[in-house]
Amino acid sequence: MGKLTTLWTFYTTPKILKSRAKIDKIQEKGMAKQVKMVRKKSPFFARHWKGINDKDWRRFPPVNKEVMMANLQDYLTEDIDVESAKTMALQAEKSRDFKQSLKGYSIGFSSGTSGARGMHIVSKAEQDRWAGYMLARGLDGSILGKHRIGLFLRANSNLYASVSSSRITFQFYDLMRPLDDLVSELVQDAPDVLVAPPSVLRYLADEKIGIKFRRIVSVAEVLTPLDRATIERYFQTTVHQFYTSTEGEIAATCEHGTLHLNEEIMVVEKEWIDEERTMFHPIISDFKRKTQPMIRYRQNDILVLSKEPCPCGDARQAIAEILGRQDDVFEFESTSGNKELVVPDLIRRATMGLHSGITAYMVEQVSPSNIVVQLQPHLSNLDFSGFEQLWEAKEIVPPEISVESYDFTPSATKMRRISKQF
């Protein structure tokens, strides 16, 4: 039934949902069924939701990665030994052989860039559905057409082997290997669809790799406006995005390149950071994921809602930008002696204001009073007025800013343009 499930999901996944009322109806029906199943089959959620009626699921206390991982054995809806799953996932990462499964379930770790590693445990049926859904949201043609898809990822998955056929082939480029070797293989393979982190896409553009891709999809890292513009200019095509994580498939781009929340498979509530600037943390409730439920799961990411409707006409909520994670909100001392927080977007804007010739950057806060800015190319006559205005507006004791040469090389380590290192 595997490929039939994939085909069915592909053909029943709408390219556009024009009615907000239809989305609401899909979500209410999906959540009613999901909550009933999860309460029955997950000991953790049965305890966590005690005293709250199913229809009041929006009142369920949120969970996060730490809560999930601390309770994972009881969190799951299936009888899977979590310690065995962790052992298998660790062995796969060491051997780089990701074909094994545990009782038919695929196991994997998140990248752990936030300091805590999550796990994803999915059944064969969930894999098949996921494949059909992502192909429907990501391919620019029929699933019955020929597609050669190149994947630059830190870990392979059973998913791609299960979907591969004579018409759809996947080539995995393991980011744990030397980048020059991967690029040589890429040139030789010449896939027509490339799925890769923006750091790899940017590297290929900077190195002027001579391949014409029919479609480019950015994954795994935050795609900044600067990188997007550079990649699109070189490859002369729209850069699409999958916003996915260990917790689920949260958003994908339409043909205009706009990210839309995948609201036909999950509810995304908003924990506002700055409602006026439409910045929020997403709280996701996925009503398609069965083995490892995600219900009122609070993510650390910072998203910005689009204030303008997308020309595609899709009623699914459009996302203007993914700014990064709460972990990367900078912390400074205020002039009154308190702690003052600054979101990554404000740091990015001040950095880009240093010079109009900046082509790449990374900013790390190494302590409350020290920031390191890496710039490409080497530039003189930098204008720090953007930072000065930021410190003044937020009444921050000005930190020391050190400027260094840019030295990031794409690898299995995720690129973070703005990061807090303490």
QUIPESUL-V618043 format. One record per residue. PHI is phi in whole degrees, -180 to 180 (none if undefined). D_LAST is the distance of its C-alpha to the last C-alpha in Angstrom with 1 decimal. Layout:
BEGIN
PHI:D_LAST, PHI:D_LAST
END
This chain:
BEGIN
none:48.8, -55:45.5, -72:46.4, -66:48.6, -62:45.6, -62:43.7, -62:46.7, -61:47.3, -64:43.7, -57:43.8, -78:47.0, -99:46.2, -84:42.8, -72:43.6, -70:42.6, -138:42.8, -114:43.1, -90:44.9, -114:45.3, -66:42.6, -65:45.1, -67:45.3, -61:41.5, -60:41.6, -66:44.5, -60:42.8, -67:39.6, -65:41.6, -66:43.8, -64:41.0, -71:38.9, -60:42.0, -69:42.7, -67:39.1, -62:38.5, -61:41.8, -66:41.1, -67:37.6, -60:38.7, -73:41.5, -107:39.7, -112:36.1, -58:36.2, -62:32.6, -68:33.5, -59:36.9, -73:35.1, -64:32.4, -103:35.1, -55:37.6, 88:39.8, -117:38.8, -68:41.5, -54:40.8, -69:41.8, -99:39.2, -59:36.3, -69:34.4, -95:34.1, -59:32.5, -64:29.2, -64:26.3, -123:24.5, -143:21.2, -61:19.9, -63:19.0, -65:22.5, -60:24.2, -69:22.9, -70:23.6, -123:27.1, -60:27.8, -61:31.1, -86:32.6, -71:30.9, -68:32.9, -96:36.5, -123:37.9, -83:38.4, -126:35.9, -76:34.5, -66:30.7, -64:30.3, -64:32.8, -64:31.0, -64:27.6, -61:29.6, -64:31.3, -65:28.2, -66:26.6, -62:29.9, -64:30.2, -67:26.8, -73:27.9, -85:31.5, 64:30.6, -109:33.6, -105:32.9, -85:36.5, -70:36.5, -137:36.7, -117:36.9, 54:40.1, 88:40.0, -101:36.4, -87:33.8, -124:30.5, -159:27.2, -103:23.4, -76:20.9, -69:18.6, 76:15.6, -70:13.2, -88:11.7, 103:11.1, -130:14.6, -88:17.8, -96:20.7, -125:24.3, -122:27.2, -127:30.7, -132:33.6, -83:37.4, -61:39.7, -63:41.1, -65:37.6, -60:37.0, -63:40.3, -66:39.8, -58:36.3, -61:37.9, -63:40.7, -67:38.4, -69:36.0, -67:39.0, -65:40.6, -85:37.6, -113:36.9, -79:40.2, -105:42.4, -171:45.6, -75:47.4, -67:46.0, -88:49.4, -80:48.9, -91:47.6, -139:43.8, -111:42.0, -111:38.3, -97:35.6, -123:32.3, -94:29.2, -140:27.0, -83:24.6, -154:27.1, -79:30.8, -147:32.5, -60:35.9, -54:36.2, -69:37.1, -66:39.8, -70:41.3, -92:41.7, -57:42.9, -152:46.6, -69:49.1, -106:48.0, -120:44.2, -121:42.4, -116:38.7, -117:37.3, -92:33.9, -111:31.9, -77:29.3, -68:26.0, -77:25.5, -90:28.6, -59:28.8, -63:28.7, -61:32.0, -65:33.8, -65:32.7, -66:33.9, -61:37.2, -67:37.8, -61:36.9, -62:39.5, -69:42.0, -74:41.5, 50:41.4, -67:40.4, -95:41.2, -123:38.2, -120:34.7, -116:31.7, -160:28.4, -64:24.8, -59:24.8, -64:23.2, -72:26.3, -60:28.6, -66:27.4, -61:27.9, -62:31.4, -69:32.2, -64:31.0, -83:33.0, 55:35.9, -67:36.6, -86:40.2, -127:40.2, -100:41.3, -100:39.6, -71:41.4, -150:38.1, -123:34.4, -126:31.9, -90:28.1, -140:26.0, 76:22.6, -129:20.4, -70:20.4, -91:23.5, -84:23.1, -57:26.3, -64:26.1, -65:26.0, -59:28.6, -62:30.9, -66:30.8, -66:31.4, -66:34.2, -65:35.8, -74:36.1, -86:37.1, 57:39.2, -154:38.3, -68:36.2, -89:32.8, -90:32.7, -138:29.7, -112:29.1, -99:26.3, -124:26.0, -155:23.6, -55:24.0, -84:25.2, 148:28.0, -96:29.6, -92:28.5, -157:30.0, -148:32.0, -88:33.7, -88:37.3, -68:39.6, -86:38.3, 84:34.8, -89:33.6, -73:31.3, -122:33.1, -62:31.8, -82:33.7, -79:35.3, -87:38.3, -123:36.3, -157:33.7, -99:33.2, -117:30.1, -85:29.6, -116:27.4, -98:24.9, -69:24.9, -96:21.9, -149:24.3, -64:27.8, -63:29.3, -95:27.1, 56:27.5, -99:23.8, -153:23.2, -92:21.6, -81:24.3, -114:25.8, -101:27.9, -130:31.1, -92:32.6, -99:36.2, -109:36.9, -85:34.5, -106:36.3, -68:34.9, -123:31.3, -63:31.7, -125:29.2, -125:30.5, 52:28.6, -92:25.4, -86:22.5, -93:20.3, -85:16.8, -69:18.1, -114:19.2, -112:22.9, -123:25.3, -70:29.0, -77:31.6, -87:33.9, -113:36.8, -67:38.7, -77:38.5, -60:41.9, -70:42.1, 84:43.1, -72:40.9, -80:40.4, -64:37.1, -57:34.3, -88:33.0, -109:29.3, -74:28.7, -167:25.2, -105:22.1, -87:19.2, 135:16.3, -118:14.4, -58:13.3, -58:9.8, -101:9.8, -75:11.2, -72:9.8, -120:9.7, -127:11.9, -90:14.4, -84:17.8, -65:21.0, -92:22.1, 93:19.2, -92:17.7, -91:14.5, -120:15.3, -101:14.0, -132:14.8, -72:15.5, -56:15.2, -60:18.9, -70:19.0, -67:16.6, -61:18.7, -64:21.9, -66:21.0, -65:20.0, -65:23.3, -78:25.1, -64:24.3, -167:27.3, -73:29.7, -93:29.7, -67:26.1, -111:26.6, -159:23.0, -156:19.5, -145:15.8, -127:13.2, -120:9.5, -94:7.4, -95:5.8, -162:6.1, -59:8.5, -120:11.3, -140:10.7, -125:11.2, -113:12.7, -111:15.6, -101:17.6, -127:21.1, -130:24.2, -80:26.8, -69:26.6, -129:27.6, -114:28.8, 56:29.6, -74:26.4, -104:26.6, -91:23.6, -62:25.6, -63:23.7, -67:20.5, -61:22.7, -66:24.3, -65:21.1, -61:19.9, -67:23.5, -64:24.1, -99:21.1, 55:21.6, -105:18.2, -66:18.0, -57:17.8, -80:14.7, -80:15.5, -113:15.9, -103:16.4, -110:18.6, -129:19.0, -76:21.3, -71:20.4, -141:20.3, -81:19.3, -120:22.0, -56:22.5, -163:22.2, -70:21.3, -79:17.6, -65:17.3, -78:17.0, -129:14.5, -62:15.7, -122:13.0, -147:9.4, -106:5.9, -110:3.8, -134:0.0
END
